[in-house]
Amino acid sequence: MDELRDKYLGAVASASDEAALEEVRLAALGKKGEIALRMRELGTMPPDQRMATAPALNALRDEVAAAVAARKAALQDAALDERLRAEWLDVSLPPRPRRAGTIHPITQVTDEVTQIFAALGYAVAEGPQVEDDWHNFDALNIAPEHPARQEHDTFYMARSEGDNRPPHVLRTHTSPVQIRAMMGQGAPLRVICPGRVFRADYDQTHSPMFHQVEGLAIDRAITMANLKWTLEEFLKAFFEVPTVDLRFRASHFPFTEPSAEVDIRCSWEGGTLKLGEGDSWLEILGSGMVHPKVLTAGGIDPTEWQGFAFGMGIDRLAMLKYGIPDLRAFFESDLRWLRHYGFGALEVPTLAGGV
């Protein structure tokens, strides 16, 4: 027993790596190992000899196993120490500018819009991106036969056979958030609803997924004049120009009456867009007075309250302000594009510091 103990404890202590240690373990404790074979011989011994030998063999086996486990832990600790020394990095070194993260233009413009409307007294409302048919269409006075409700324009969620629940869609606008805000908060109300929306369209100026921000103001005596002033103040602050000239064109939206498309005066002189001057007009958003049926769906009495609503594309605002020519590039995850158009993480938009 003493010879076996000295043999294998010495081999364990001298094992230089885990592979060599495993060979020692198998030679001693494996199925064909020396100590294991001695254990099998116990059945052939006389009872007196077996009673004297068995405890010594068990103690030897346990001692060698404990030595193997301790040596394995020591080898692993030594390997970790060596790895830490080899992979050590001085975190006090200055960062590499080319690895600095940047803020996506959509995120930046969303923050800019939020800052401006917050100064005008608007809260931010949010809602689910997967909407039921009622919030997305019915509550907004969109008739069942309206083209927007067809599958060529809207992404419907798949339903199992026999499912009689109302259909769900990827929301086609953030207007359902207005319905939820009216139902949850009542009147008076002033909110903006920024978020991601989905429509089946894809080209240079359209994407199946894009971003919108809609505004809603409800009170007892709100008029189109209040809408015009709000849009003028927003556009002056957003584009950082002293004045803007807006043109309202009669239009039709199911959820507003009257409805108006809004154009902004601009110039394309020299191929550069300049807002607030020139002889050209650029369509920039849709707006109108909230339809009485929409107020009713939101739980607000249209005989006592009225309000205006407007909506614009965040991606389009970013394209106009920062000279981005193709909407599709927003979603291609090209780091070169993001480094060119992205914003520093500390460039937080504020009205005082500029948006």
Secondary structure, 3 states (H helix, E strand, C coil): CHHHHHHHHHHHHHCCCHHHHHHHHHHHHCCCCHHHHHHHHHHHCCHHHHHHHHHHHHHHHHHHHHHHHHHHHHHHHHHHHHHHHHCCCCCCCCCCHHHCCEECHHHHHHHHHHHHHHHCCCEECCCCCEEEHHHHCHHHCCCCCCHHHCCCCCCECCCCCCCCCCCEEECCCCHHHHHHHHHHHCCCEEEEEEEEEECCCCECCECCEEEEEEEEEEECCCCHHHHHHHHHHHHHHHHCCCCCCEEEEEEEECCEEEEEEEEEEEECHHHCCEECCCCEEEEEEEEEEECHHHHHHCCCCCCCCEEEEEEEEHHHHHHHHHCCCCHHHHHCCCHHHHHHHCEECCCCCECCCEC
